């Protein structure tokens, strides 16, 4: 696992035993922990990040013991990771509510203001009920559909951007380098990749590695709460990743180009039908062996 990924998972307290050992073996482990301890001492808005980063990197640079330029760059990178994606994650343990779904699991959540959330598989949602009257703020990893009660500003923060509303219905998917937001009712503000845009009902915006794509929808709610995953012009790999989340099956691609563009849908209630829906358009074959699905190009293709 990459160094930056280890740091991110450590900030969220998501490391397993093997990953924790790898994290502690990082050359600058002690420095990363010190940076995190600094971050835990405050709950600041986003605009303070650059000031804190500058202060930390200056303290590192001014230490008596000489460090190579590469080492200083490494420390600065650690500070960036912690302060830009972890300014709220560092205090996540102080929040009193965290809901997590496993593979092939969805759950309905009622928030303190009677807002409703449906959390998709392999996702998590965190918030603080004690501060809810003053700040309607949630941290999302994965995908969720929100039906927000009218009231004060309602913020959903993800690794890939911030979504803000007053009262509306919308879907947010934030997985790896992808952020996708669809507004079904009202108006949604999306802050991602140094850009703020207003998303009206019937519109979708999708950021992939910082590249923005827009689309429209005539649907009233997303498909996945009704046990259907739908895709429009996405890499085939994205469909297989979602299949894995919904069925607890790993997918092994044998000589398959996962970058091919897929448009379609599959059910969450019948794995055979789901696999056919994904593979048939590309002439692919599949075999289910225990908890693994092997996907390969058809010999007759």
C-alpha positions as CSV (number, residue, x, y, z in Angstrom):
1,X,0.0,0.0,0.0
2,X,1.2,3.5,-0.8
3,X,2.6,5.7,2.0
4,X,-0.2,8.3,1.5
5,X,-2.9,5.7,1.6
6,X,-1.5,4.3,4.9
7,X,-1.6,7.8,6.4
8,X,-5.2,8.4,5.2
9,X,-6.4,5.0,6.7
10,X,-4.5,5.7,9.9
11,X,-6.2,9.1,10.3
12,X,-9.6,7.3,9.9
13,X,-8.6,4.5,12.3
14,X,-9.2,2.0,9.5
15,X,-5.8,0.1,9.5
16,X,-5.8,-3.6,10.0
17,X,-3.0,-5.2,11.9
18,X,-0.8,-5.8,8.9
19,X,-1.3,-2.3,7.7
20,X,-0.6,-0.8,11.1
21,X,2.7,-2.6,11.3
22,X,3.6,-1.2,7.8
23,X,2.6,2.3,8.9
24,X,4.7,2.1,12.1
25,X,7.7,1.1,9.9
26,X,7.5,4.3,7.8
27,X,10.8,6.2,8.2
28,X,9.0,9.4,9.3
29,X,6.4,7.7,11.5
30,X,7.2,9.8,14.5
31,X,6.9,13.0,12.6
32,X,3.6,12.1,11.1
33,X,2.2,11.3,14.6
34,X,3.4,14.7,15.9
35,X,1.7,16.4,12.9
36,X,-1.5,14.6,13.7
37,X,-1.3,15.6,17.4
38,X,-1.1,19.2,16.3
39,X,-4.2,18.8,14.1
40,X,-6.2,17.2,16.9
41,X,-5.8,20.4,19.0
42,X,-8.2,22.4,16.9
43,X,-11.4,22.2,14.9
44,X,-10.7,24.8,12.2
45,X,-12.5,25.7,8.9
46,X,-10.8,24.9,5.6
47,X,-9.2,28.2,5.1
48,X,-6.8,27.7,8.0
49,X,-5.2,24.7,6.4
50,X,-2.5,26.6,4.5
51,X,-1.5,28.6,7.6
52,X,-1.2,25.5,9.7
53,X,0.7,23.7,7.0
54,X,3.2,26.6,6.6
55,X,3.7,26.7,10.4
56,X,4.4,23.0,10.6
57,X,6.8,22.9,7.7
58,X,8.7,25.9,9.0
59,X,9.1,24.2,12.4
60,X,10.4,21.1,10.6
61,X,12.8,23.1,8.5
62,X,14.2,25.1,11.4
63,X,15.1,22.1,13.6
64,X,18.8,21.9,14.5
65,X,19.3,18.4,13.0
66,X,19.9,18.7,9.3
67,X,17.5,16.9,7.0
68,X,17.9,16.3,3.3
69,X,15.6,18.2,0.9
70,X,13.8,15.0,0.1
71,X,13.1,14.4,3.8
72,X,11.6,17.9,4.1
73,X,9.5,17.4,1.1
74,X,8.3,14.1,2.6
75,X,7.3,15.8,5.8
76,X,5.5,18.6,3.9
77,X,3.6,15.9,2.0
78,X,2.6,14.3,5.3
79,X,1.4,17.6,6.6
80,X,-0.6,18.2,3.4
81,X,-2.3,14.8,3.7
82,X,-3.2,15.4,7.3
83,X,-4.4,19.0,7.1
84,X,-6.2,18.9,3.8
85,X,-8.0,15.5,4.0
86,X,-7.8,15.2,7.8
87,X,-8.8,18.5,9.4
88,X,-12.0,16.9,10.4
89,X,-11.0,13.2,10.3
90,X,-8.5,13.8,13.1
91,X,-11.4,14.6,15.4
92,X,-13.7,11.9,14.1
93,X,-13.3,10.0,17.4
94,X,-15.0,12.8,19.2
95,X,-18.1,12.4,17.2
96,X,-20.7,10.3,18.9
97,X,-22.2,8.5,15.8
98,X,-20.7,6.5,13.0
99,X,-22.7,4.1,10.8
100,X,-20.8,1.7,8.6
101,X,-22.2,-0.8,6.1
102,X,-20.5,-4.0,5.1
103,X,-20.4,-5.5,1.6
104,X,-23.9,-6.4,0.3
105,X,-25.5,-4.3,3.0
106,X,-27.6,-1.1,2.9
107,X,-29.1,0.8,5.8
108,X,-31.6,3.5,6.5
109,X,-30.7,6.3,8.9
110,X,-32.8,8.9,10.6
111,X,-30.9,12.1,11.5
112,X,-31.7,14.2,14.6
113,X,-33.7,16.8,12.4
114,X,-35.7,14.0,10.8
115,X,-33.6,14.1,7.6
116,X,-33.3,10.7,6.0
117,X,-30.3,8.9,4.6
118,X,-29.9,5.6,2.8
119,X,-26.3,4.3,3.0
120,X,-25.1,2.1,0.3
121,X,-22.8,-1.0,0.7
122,X,-19.2,-0.6,1.9
123,X,-19.8,3.0,3.1
124,X,-19.7,5.0,6.3
125,X,-21.4,8.1,7.7
126,X,-20.3,10.0,10.8
127,X,-21.8,13.0,12.6
128,X,-22.2,14.5,16.1
129,X,-25.8,14.5,17.6
130,X,-24.7,16.8,20.4
131,X,-23.8,19.6,18.0
132,X,-26.5,18.9,15.4
133,X,-28.7,21.9,16.3
134,X,-25.7,24.3,15.6
135,X,-24.0,22.4,12.8
136,X,-25.6,19.9,10.4
137,X,-22.3,18.3,9.3
138,X,-21.7,14.7,8.1
139,X,-18.6,12.9,6.9
140,X,-19.3,10.4,4.1
141,X,-17.0,7.7,2.7
142,X,-18.8,5.8,-0.1
143,X,-22.3,6.4,-1.3
144,X,-25.5,7.7,0.2
145,X,-28.9,9.2,-0.8
146,X,-30.1,12.1,1.3
147,X,-33.5,13.5,1.9
148,X,-32.8,16.7,3.9
149,X,-35.3,18.4,6.1
150,X,-35.5,22.2,5.7
151,X,-33.4,24.2,8.2
152,X,-29.9,25.4,8.6
153,X,-27.1,24.6,6.2
154,X,-26.5,20.9,5.7
155,X,-22.9,19.9,4.7
156,X,-21.7,16.5,3.5
157,X,-17.9,16.3,3.5
158,X,-16.1,13.7,1.4
159,X,-12.5,13.0,0.5
160,X,-13.2,14.5,-2.9
161,X,-15.3,17.6,-2.1
162,X,-18.1,19.2,0.0
163,X,-21.8,19.2,-0.8
164,X,-24.0,21.9,0.8
165,X,-27.8,22.3,0.9
166,X,-30.6,23.8,3.0
167,X,-33.4,21.3,2.2
168,X,-33.4,19.0,-0.8
169,X,-32.9,15.4,-2.1
170,X,-29.6,14.3,-3.6
171,X,-27.2,11.4,-4.0
172,X,-23.5,11.5,-3.3
173,X,-20.9,8.9,-4.4
174,X,-17.3,9.4,-3.3
175,X,-15.1,6.4,-4.0
176,X,-11.3,6.6,-4.7
177,X,-10.8,9.5,-7.2
178,X,-14.5,9.7,-8.2
179,X,-17.0,12.2,-6.9
180,X,-20.5,12.0,-8.4
181,X,-23.4,14.2,-7.1
182,X,-27.0,14.1,-8.5
183,X,-29.7,16.5,-7.3
184,X,-33.2,15.2,-7.4
185,X,-35.0,18.1,-5.7
186,X,-34.0,21.7,-4.8
187,X,-30.5,23.1,-5.3
188,X,-27.1,21.6,-4.3
189,X,-23.8,23.3,-3.9
190,X,-20.7,21.2,-4.8
191,X,-17.3,22.3,-3.8
192,X,-14.6,20.2,-5.5
193,X,-11.3,20.6,-7.2
194,X,-11.1,24.3,-6.3
195,X,-14.5,24.9,-8.0
196,X,-17.9,25.7,-6.6
197,X,-21.0,25.0,-8.7
198,X,-24.7,25.0,-8.2
199,X,-26.5,21.9,-9.2
200,X,-30.3,22.1,-9.9
201,X,-32.8,19.3,-9.7
202,X,-32.4,16.8,-12.6
203,X,-28.6,17.4,-13.0
204,X,-25.6,15.3,-12.2
205,X,-21.9,16.3,-12.0
206,X,-19.1,13.8,-11.9
207,X,-15.4,14.5,-11.1
208,X,-12.9,11.8,-12.1
209,X,-9.3,12.7,-11.1
210,X,-10.3,16.4,-11.2
211,X,-11.9,16.2,-14.7
212,X,-15.6,17.4,-14.6
213,X,-18.4,15.9,-16.6
214,X,-22.1,16.9,-16.5
215,X,-25.3,15.0,-17.2
216,X,-29.0,15.1,-16.7
217,X,-31.5,12.7,-15.2
218,X,-35.3,12.3,-15.3
219,X,-35.3,9.9,-12.3
220,X,-36.9,10.9,-9.0
221,X,-34.5,9.0,-6.8
222,X,-31.4,6.9,-7.5
223,X,-31.7,3.3,-8.6
224,X,-29.5,1.6,-5.9
225,X,-32.0,2.0,-3.0
226,X,-34.2,-0.2,-5.1
227,X,-31.4,-2.8,-5.5
228,X,-30.3,-1.8,-9.0
229,X,-26.9,-0.3,-9.8
230,X,-27.0,1.9,-12.9
231,X,-24.1,3.3,-14.9
232,X,-23.7,5.7,-17.8
233,X,-20.4,6.0,-19.7
234,X,-18.1,4.7,-16.9
235,X,-15.1,2.4,-17.1
236,X,-16.1,-1.2,-16.9
237,X,-13.9,-1.5,-13.8
238,X,-16.4,0.7,-11.9
239,X,-19.2,-1.7,-12.6
240,X,-17.2,-4.7,-11.4
241,X,-16.2,-2.7,-8.3
242,X,-19.8,-2.1,-7.4
243,X,-20.7,-5.7,-8.2
244,X,-18.1,-6.7,-5.6
245,X,-19.7,-4.4,-3.0
246,X,-23.1,-5.7,-3.6
247,X,-22.3,-9.5,-3.7
248,X,-19.2,-10.0,-1.5
249,X,-17.5,-11.6,-4.4
250,X,-14.0,-10.8,-5.7
251,X,-13.6,-10.3,-9.4
252,X,-10.5,-11.6,-11.3
253,X,-10.2,-10.1,-14.8
254,X,-8.2,-12.4,-17.1
255,X,-7.1,-10.5,-20.2
256,X,-10.0,-8.1,-20.0
257,X,-9.7,-4.4,-20.8
258,X,-11.4,-2.8,-17.7
259,X,-11.1,0.7,-19.2
260,X,-13.8,-0.1,-21.8
261,X,-16.8,2.2,-21.4
262,X,-19.9,0.6,-19.9
263,X,-23.5,1.9,-19.9
264,X,-26.1,-0.4,-18.3
265,X,-27.4,-1.7,-14.9
266,X,-27.5,-4.8,-12.8
267,X,-29.7,-6.2,-10.0
268,X,-28.5,-6.7,-6.4
269,X,-30.7,-9.7,-5.9
270,X,-29.4,-12.2,-8.5
271,X,-25.7,-12.5,-9.1
272,X,-26.1,-14.6,-12.3
273,X,-28.4,-12.0,-13.9
274,X,-26.0,-9.2,-12.7
275,X,-23.0,-10.8,-14.2
276,X,-24.8,-11.4,-17.5
277,X,-25.8,-7.7,-17.6
278,X,-22.2,-6.6,-17.2
279,X,-20.4,-9.2,-19.4
280,X,-22.7,-9.9,-22.4
281,X,-22.3,-6.4,-23.9
282,X,-18.6,-7.1,-24.2
283,X,-18.7,-10.7,-25.2
284,X,-17.1,-11.8,-21.9
285,X,-17.5,-15.1,-20.1
286,X,-17.6,-15.7,-16.3
287,X,-17.1,-18.5,-13.9
288,X,-18.0,-18.4,-10.2
289,X,-15.6,-20.4,-8.0
290,X,-16.4,-20.2,-4.3
291,X,-16.2,-16.5,-3.5
292,X,-14.4,-15.5,-6.7
293,X,-15.7,-14.6,-10.1
294,X,-13.3,-15.1,-13.0
295,X,-14.0,-12.9,-16.0
296,X,-12.4,-13.7,-19.4
297,X,-12.8,-13.0,-23.1
298,X,-15.1,-15.3,-24.9
299,X,-13.2,-18.0,-26.9
300,X,-15.8,-17.7,-29.7
301,X,-15.6,-13.9,-29.9
